[in-house]
Amino acid sequence: MSNKPKIHLDSFEEYRISVARYIEWMLHRFYKNPRKITVEDIKKDHSKINVYENYKQLEPIDEKKIIVLDDDKIGTSLSEKAIIEGKFFWEHTAAGEATRLGLGTKYLLDLSQFSLDEVVGHIRKEALQELIKKGVEGKKIANEKKRITREITKKSVLGIAGEDPRKLQNVSLGNRHMLQMAYDVVRIAKQNKKKPKDVLAKQSVLIVLNEQTAEEILDEFKRFNFFGLNPQKTHFMIQRSFHGMYVKEGDLFYDQTTEKNKRLHNHGQMIMQKTHDNVIFRVDPKETGKRIFFTSEEFEKIMAGHDDLLSYNVEDLGYLTCAVDLPSLALALDLGKKGYNMVMEIVAQNPLKPQKGGACFFDRRLGRTVMVESNQLKNIKNENIKYLNKNFNHYPNPVESFRKIKNQGLPITFEVKGGFNQSGDREDYIYACPVQGDTNFLVKTAYIMRKNLKPIYNWKSPATTPLAVRAMFEQEAQEGFKDFLKDIKKGKFKNY
């Protein structure tokens, strides 16, 4: 197995098989005698096996060579025009299972259902688990538990959250996400003296769901009258999960004896899945079980009709008061005219809760800035990642990156994670872990940084739940937002 295998994207089955062959190729390159390796060996070595090929050539970025976005100076008329004319494609990723939060599918999370005591309990539990993972035990862990109880209290949580989460409107994170999009589009339409209802109807969106909660979320779209969007331009895709893999005599096999070991293959698989036939669909707004599917060619034509695609993640908290980042869209459109097909924004690390993700470095071998996922950086500590990729990635001329991914696929990395075997016992399995950000190695990519650099602002873990509560209260404090919410539920736009 000397040649790097190709990732095939014509169907789920071809992807599934080619991913297994690709990871086998990685293992055979790393181990001298792969026929004798075990999952335990791979778990121990996975950070070395996944390592970025130019790891030793990475160095800190030179901020002077990064494109600076000055929000106060850039004009936004072109970005407003793109939205008004329906040339901007909105992609919303809601398939994630919020494993770090431990609360279920992100879209359906409703903080109004949590008491302060529950929030405090989640944060304390996470803090203790992290210490145990680091090997703290015995009397020391008992003392640390007392410290955690002393420092993480209702008072300290309220100091960040501002209010008790139970005072929030009874609206899930995903519905808030979609509502903010509609609210901001309406605002832009009114500012440009256009009919908000007509402008909303021009917007093209794709919402990525997971297998467990897709039907429930589709019902939410029906309940909220598609948030004023045109159901004919509202697309959905259910991201597939895959069985865990085990190794036998150097070969990988999917354990299909149980459904309990199935997991998502990360957000990189999501964008590769978009190139399959008959995975993207729209629904009958009155009966969401009725679906019309698109071929890959049909969806490619939709991409060709848009000037920019922005992939949003429902966990981004800044979005809850600013769904439409007009300055970054304006810059992305301008860069698109200069031949760039991906724009990645660099943000500072979160000082409250350092997190993993795409890390920005300069690659001496390639002679350019790159964004490398932290699982390819050996055992790098989150706090040692100075610059991260914001979850929002622009794709100017989106059909170009779509075609590149369709033809080449994305680089594959993997992780060893716990699942359950046929007997119901815990067992480690191998799962592919491709990342969306690796598109920066396929297309011409621009890296931008705000003049006033801000830290990443996501609801990733219990420690950031108080920030999520604050962001939701700020959303509800926006002028007319609560009235807008009522109108959306009624399916009427009399005030807009």
C-alpha positions in Angstrom: 0.0 0.0 0.0 2.6 2.5 -1.2 0.4 5.0 -3.0 -1.9 7.4 -1.1 -5.5 6.1 -1.6 -8.1 8.4 -3.1 -11.2 9.4 -1.2 -14.2 8.5 -3.3 -17.3 10.7 -3.0 -19.9 9.2 -5.4 -21.8 7.6 -2.6 -21.8 6.9 1.2 -20.6 3.4 0.6 -17.6 4.5 -1.6 -16.7 7.1 1.0 -17.0 4.6 3.8 -14.7 2.1 2.1 -12.1 4.6 0.8 -11.8 6.2 4.3 -10.9 2.8 5.8 -8.4 2.2 3.1 -6.9 5.6 3.6 -6.4 5.2 7.4 -5.0 1.7 6.8 -2.4 3.4 4.5 -1.6 5.8 7.3 -1.1 2.9 9.7 1.1 0.9 7.3 3.3 3.9 6.8 3.8 4.4 10.5 4.2 0.9 11.8 7.0 -1.5 10.8 4.8 -4.5 11.4 1.2 -3.3 11.0 -0.2 -6.9 11.2 0.5 -7.0 14.9 -0.9 -3.6 16.0 -3.9 -3.1 18.2 -6.4 -0.3 18.8 -4.6 0.4 22.0 -1.3 0.9 20.1 -3.1 3.2 17.7 -4.7 5.2 20.5 -1.3 5.7 22.1 0.3 6.8 18.8 -2.5 8.6 17.0 -1.1 12.1 17.6 2.1 11.1 15.9 0.3 9.3 13.1 -1.9 12.3 12.4 0.8 14.9 12.6 0.8 17.5 9.9 3.4 16.6 7.3 5.2 20.0 7.6 4.9 20.1 11.4 8.6 20.9 11.8 8.4 23.7 9.3 5.7 25.6 11.2 6.4 28.9 12.9 4.3 31.8 14.3 2.5 33.9 11.7 3.7 37.4 10.9 0.7 39.6 11.6 1.9 42.2 9.1 1.3 39.7 6.3 -2.3 39.0 7.3 -5.1 40.9 5.6 -6.6 43.3 8.1 -10.3 44.0 8.3 -11.1 47.4 9.6 -14.9 47.3 10.3 -15.0 51.1 10.6 -13.5 51.8 7.1 -14.8 49.1 4.8 -18.0 49.9 2.8 -20.8 47.4 3.1 -23.1 48.4 0.2 -22.0 45.4 -1.9 -22.6 42.9 0.9 -26.0 44.4 1.5 -26.8 44.2 -2.2 -25.7 40.5 -2.3 -28.2 39.7 0.5 -31.0 41.8 -1.0 -30.6 40.0 -4.4 -30.3 36.6 -2.8 -26.7 36.0 -4.0 -25.5 35.0 -0.6 -25.8 31.4 0.5 -26.4 30.6 4.2 -25.1 27.2 5.5 -26.0 26.3 9.0 -24.4 23.3 10.7 -26.6 21.9 13.4 -25.6 18.2 13.3 -23.1 18.3 16.2 -24.0 16.4 19.3 -22.4 18.9 21.7 -20.4 16.1 23.3 -18.3 18.5 25.2 -21.4 20.1 26.7 -23.0 16.7 27.3 -26.4 18.1 26.8 -27.5 16.7 23.4 -27.9 18.1 19.9 -26.9 21.8 19.9 -29.9 23.0 17.9 -32.4 21.8 20.5 -30.6 23.2 23.6 -32.9 25.6 25.5 -31.2 27.4 28.4 -34.5 28.6 29.8 -34.9 25.0 31.1 -31.8 25.1 33.2 -31.6 26.5 36.8 -28.6 28.3 38.1 -27.8 25.3 40.3 -27.8 23.0 37.3 -25.4 25.4 35.4 -23.1 25.5 38.4 -23.2 21.7 38.7 -22.2 21.3 35.1 -19.3 23.6 35.4 -18.0 22.0 38.6 -18.3 18.6 37.1 -16.3 19.6 34.0 -13.6 21.2 36.1 -13.2 18.1 38.3 -13.1 15.8 35.3 -10.4 17.8 33.7 -8.2 17.5 36.8 -8.8 13.7 37.0 -7.8 13.4 33.3 -4.5 15.2 34.2 -3.9 12.5 36.9 -4.8 14.4 40.0 -5.9 12.0 42.7 -6.1 11.2 46.4 -6.0 14.0 48.9 -5.1 16.5 46.3 -8.3 15.8 44.3 -10.3 16.2 47.5 -8.7 19.6 48.1 -9.3 20.6 44.5 -12.9 19.6 44.8 -13.3 22.0 47.8 -11.6 24.8 45.8 -13.9 24.2 42.8 -17.0 24.3 45.1 -15.7 27.5 46.7 -14.9 29.3 43.4 -17.7 28.2 41.1 -20.9 29.4 42.7 -24.3 30.9 41.8 -22.8 34.3 42.5 -19.8 33.8 40.2 -22.0 32.4 37.4 -24.4 35.3 37.7 -21.5 37.7 37.5 -20.9 36.5 33.9 -24.5 35.5 32.9 -26.1 38.6 34.2 -29.5 36.9 34.9 -31.0 33.6 35.8 -31.4 31.5 32.6 -34.9 30.6 33.5 -35.9 34.2 32.8 -35.1 33.7 29.1 -37.7 33.1 26.4 -38.5 29.4 25.9 -36.6 29.2 22.5 -33.8 26.7 21.6 -30.3 27.7 20.5 -31.0 26.6 16.9 -34.3 28.5 16.7 -32.6 31.6 18.1 -29.9 31.1 15.4 -32.5 31.1 12.6 -34.5 33.9 14.1 -31.4 36.1 14.3 -30.7 35.5 10.6 -34.3 36.5 9.7 -34.3 39.4 12.0 -31.0 40.8 10.5 -32.2 40.2 6.9 -35.4 42.1 7.7 -33.3 45.0 9.2 -31.2 45.2 6.1 -34.2 45.2 3.8 -35.9 48.0 5.8 -32.7 50.1 5.7 -32.5 49.7 1.9 -36.3 50.4 1.6 -37.1 46.9 0.3 -40.0 44.7 1.4 -38.6 42.5 4.1 -40.9 39.6 3.2 -39.6 39.6 -0.4 -36.0 39.8 0.6 -36.3 36.9 3.1 -38.0 34.8 0.4 -34.9 35.3 -1.8 -32.4 33.8 0.7 -31.0 30.3 -0.1 -30.1 28.2 3.0 -28.8 24.8 3.8 -29.4 23.4 7.3 -27.3 20.3 8.2 -29.0 18.0 10.7 -28.1 14.7 12.4 -29.9 11.4 12.2 -31.2 11.4 15.7 -33.0 14.7 15.8 -33.7 15.6 12.1 -37.4 15.0 12.3 -37.7 17.1 15.5 -35.8 20.0 13.9 -37.9 19.8 10.7 -41.0 20.1 12.9 -39.5 23.2 14.5 -39.1 24.8 11.0 -42.8 24.0 10.4 -43.8 25.4 13.8 -41.8 28.6 13.2 -43.2 29.0 9.6 -39.7 28.5 8.2 -38.7 31.7 9.9 -40.1 33.7 6.9 -37.9 31.9 4.4 -39.1 30.4 1.1 -39.4 26.6 1.6 -38.4 26.2 -2.0 -35.0 27.8 -1.2 -34.6 26.1 2.2 -32.5 23.0 1.8 -31.7 20.3 4.4 -29.1 17.5 4.7 -28.9 14.8 7.3 -25.2 14.2 8.1 -24.6 10.4 8.2 -22.9 8.7 11.1 -20.6 5.7 10.7 -19.7 2.6 12.7 -16.5 2.5 14.6 -13.5 0.6 13.1 -11.4 -2.1 14.6 -8.0 -3.4 13.4 -7.3 -7.1 12.6 -3.9 -8.1 11.2 -3.3 -4.6 10.0 -6.6 -4.2 8.2 -9.5 -2.0 9.3 -13.1 -3.3 9.5 -16.3 -1.5 10.5 -18.0 -3.1 13.5 -21.5 -3.4 12.1 -22.8 -5.7 14.8 -24.4 -2.8 16.7 -25.6 0.7 16.2 -24.3 1.9 19.5 -20.8 2.6 18.2 -21.9 5.0 15.4 -20.5 8.5 15.4 -20.3 11.5 13.1 -17.1 11.9 11.0 -16.7 15.5 12.0 -17.5 18.6 9.8 -15.1 17.7 7.0 -17.3 14.7 6.1 -20.2 17.0 6.1 -18.9 19.1 3.2 -17.8 16.0 1.3 -21.2 14.5 1.8 -22.7 17.6 0.1 -21.2 16.4 -3.2 -23.1 13.0 -3.1 -26.3 12.5 -5.1 -29.6 12.7 -3.4 -28.5 13.8 0.1 -29.7 17.4 -0.1 -33.5 17.9 0.0 -36.3 20.3 0.5 -39.6 19.5 2.3 -43.2 20.2 1.9 -43.8 23.1 4.4 -47.1 21.5 5.5 -45.9 17.9 5.6 -42.2 17.8 6.2 -42.0 14.0 5.6 -42.5 14.7 1.9 -39.1 15.4 0.4 -37.6 16.3 -3.0 -33.9 15.4 -3.4 -31.2 17.0 -5.5 -28.5 15.4 -7.6 -25.0 16.6 -7.1 -25.2 18.4 -10.5 -28.4 20.2 -9.5 -26.9 21.4 -6.2 -23.7 22.4 -8.0 -25.8 24.7 -10.2 -27.3 26.3 -7.1 -23.8 27.0 -5.8 -22.9 28.5 -9.2 -25.7 31.0 -8.8 -24.3 32.6 -5.6 -21.4 34.9 -5.0 -20.5 33.7 -1.5 -21.3 30.9 0.9 -20.8 31.3 4.6 -20.8 28.2 6.8 -22.2 29.1 10.2 -22.1 27.0 13.4 -25.0 27.3 15.8 -22.7 27.4 18.8 -21.2 30.8 17.9 -22.4 33.3 20.4 -21.6 36.5 18.6 -24.1 35.4 16.0 -27.0 35.8 18.4 -26.8 39.6 18.0 -25.1 39.8 14.6 -26.1 37.1 12.1 -25.0 39.2 9.2 -21.4 40.3 9.5 -21.5 42.9 6.7 -17.8 44.0 6.9 -16.5 40.4 6.5 -18.9 39.6 3.7 -17.8 42.8 1.9 -14.2 41.8 2.2 -15.0 38.2 1.1 -16.8 39.4 -2.0 -13.9 41.7 -2.9 -11.4 38.8 -2.4 -13.6 36.6 -4.5 -13.1 38.9 -7.4 -9.3 38.6 -6.9 -9.4 34.8 -7.2 -9.8 33.7 -3.6 -12.2 30.8 -3.0 -11.9 30.6 0.8 -11.6 33.3 3.5 -10.6 32.3 7.0 -10.8 34.7 9.9 -8.2 34.5 12.6 -9.3 35.2 16.2 -7.5 35.1 19.5 -7.7 32.2 21.9 -10.5 32.2 24.5 -8.8 33.1 27.8 -11.7 31.9 29.9 -11.6 28.4 28.4 -8.8 27.8 25.9 -10.1 25.5 23.1 -8.8 23.3 20.3 -9.6 23.8 16.7 -8.0 25.2 13.6 -4.6 26.8 14.5 -2.9 29.4 12.4 0.8 29.2 11.5 3.2 30.0 8.8 4.5 27.0 6.9 8.1 27.6 5.8 8.0 24.7 3.3 4.9 25.9 1.5 5.9 29.5 2.0 2.5 30.6 3.1 0.1 30.9 6.0 -1.9 27.7 6.8 -4.7 26.7 9.1 -3.9 23.3 10.7 -6.4 21.4 13.0 -5.0 21.0 16.5 -5.3 17.2 16.3 -2.5 17.3 13.7 -0.1 19.3 16.0 1.0 16.4 18.2 0.0 17.1 21.9 -0.2 20.8 21.6 -2.0 22.4 24.6 -5.0 24.6 23.9 -3.5 27.5 25.8 -0.4 27.3 23.5 -2.6 28.0 20.4 -2.4 31.8 20.1 -4.5 32.2 16.9 -7.6 30.1 16.0 -9.9 29.9 13.1 -13.2 31.5 13.8 -16.0 29.0 13.1 -17.2 31.1 10.2 -15.5 30.4 6.8 -16.4 32.3 3.7 -16.4 30.6 0.3 -16.4 33.3 -2.4 -17.5 31.8 -5.7 -18.7 28.7 -3.8 -19.0 26.4 -6.8 -15.2 26.4 -7.1 -14.5 24.9 -3.7 -17.5 22.5 -4.2 -15.9 21.2 -7.4 -12.4 20.9 -5.8 -13.8 18.9 -2.9 -15.9 16.7 -5.2 -12.9 15.8 -7.3 -10.2 15.5 -4.6 -11.9 15.0 -1.3 -10.3 16.3 1.9 -7.3 15.0 3.9 -8.2 12.4 6.4 -7.2 12.2 10.0 -8.7 10.0 12.7 -9.3 9.7 16.4 -9.8 6.8 18.8 -13.0 7.3 20.8 -15.0 5.2 23.1 -18.2 3.4 21.9 -20.2 0.3 22.9 -19.8 -3.1 21.4 -22.5 -5.7 20.7 -22.4 -6.8 24.3 -23.0 -3.3 25.5 -19.5 -3.0 27.0 -17.3 0.1 26.5 -14.8 -0.4 23.6 -12.4 1.9 21.8 -12.9 2.3 18.0 -11.2 4.3 15.2 -13.2 7.1 13.6 -12.3 9.3 10.6 -12.0 12.9 11.6 -11.7 15.1 8.4 -12.0 18.8 9.0 -13.7 21.5 6.9 -10.9 23.9 7.4 -8.5 21.7 5.4 -10.2 23.2 2.3 -7.5 25.8 2.7 -5.1 23.3 1.2 -7.3 22.8 -1.9 -8.2 26.4 -3.0 -6.6 29.8 -2.9 -7.3 31.0 0.6 -7.1 34.4 2.2 -6.4 34.8 6.0 -7.9 37.9 7.6 -7.7 39.4 11.0 -9.8 42.2 12.6 -8.1 45.4 13.4 -9.5 45.0 16.9 -8.8 41.3 17.5 -11.4 39.6 19.7 -11.2 36.2 21.4 -13.2 33.2 20.0 -16.7 33.3 21.5 -18.4 29.9 21.3 -20.6 27.8 23.5 -18.3 24.8 23.6 -18.3 23.6 27.1 -20.0 24.0 30.5 -17.5 26.7 31.4 -18.8 28.9 28.6 -22.5 28.4 29.5 -22.7 31.6 31.5 -21.5 33.5 28.3 -24.2 31.7 26.3 -26.9 32.9 28.8 -25.6 36.5 28.6 -25.6 36.3 24.8 -29.2 35.2 24.7 -30.3 38.0 27.0 -28.5 40.4 24.8 -30.4 38.9 21.8 -33.7 39.4 23.5 -32.8 43.0 24.3 -32.5 44.0 20.7 -35.2 46.5 19.6 -38.3 44.7 18.4 -36.8 41.2 18.7 -39.5 39.8 21.0 -42.3 41.2 18.7 -40.5 39.8 15.7 -40.5 36.4 17.5 -44.3 36.6 18.0 -44.9 37.5 14.3 -42.7 34.7 13.0 -44.7 32.2 15.1 -47.9 33.6 13.7 -46.6 33.5 10.1 -47.5 37.2 9.7 -45.3 40.1 8.8 -47.7 42.9 9.3 -45.0 45.0 11.2 -42.4 44.4 8.6 
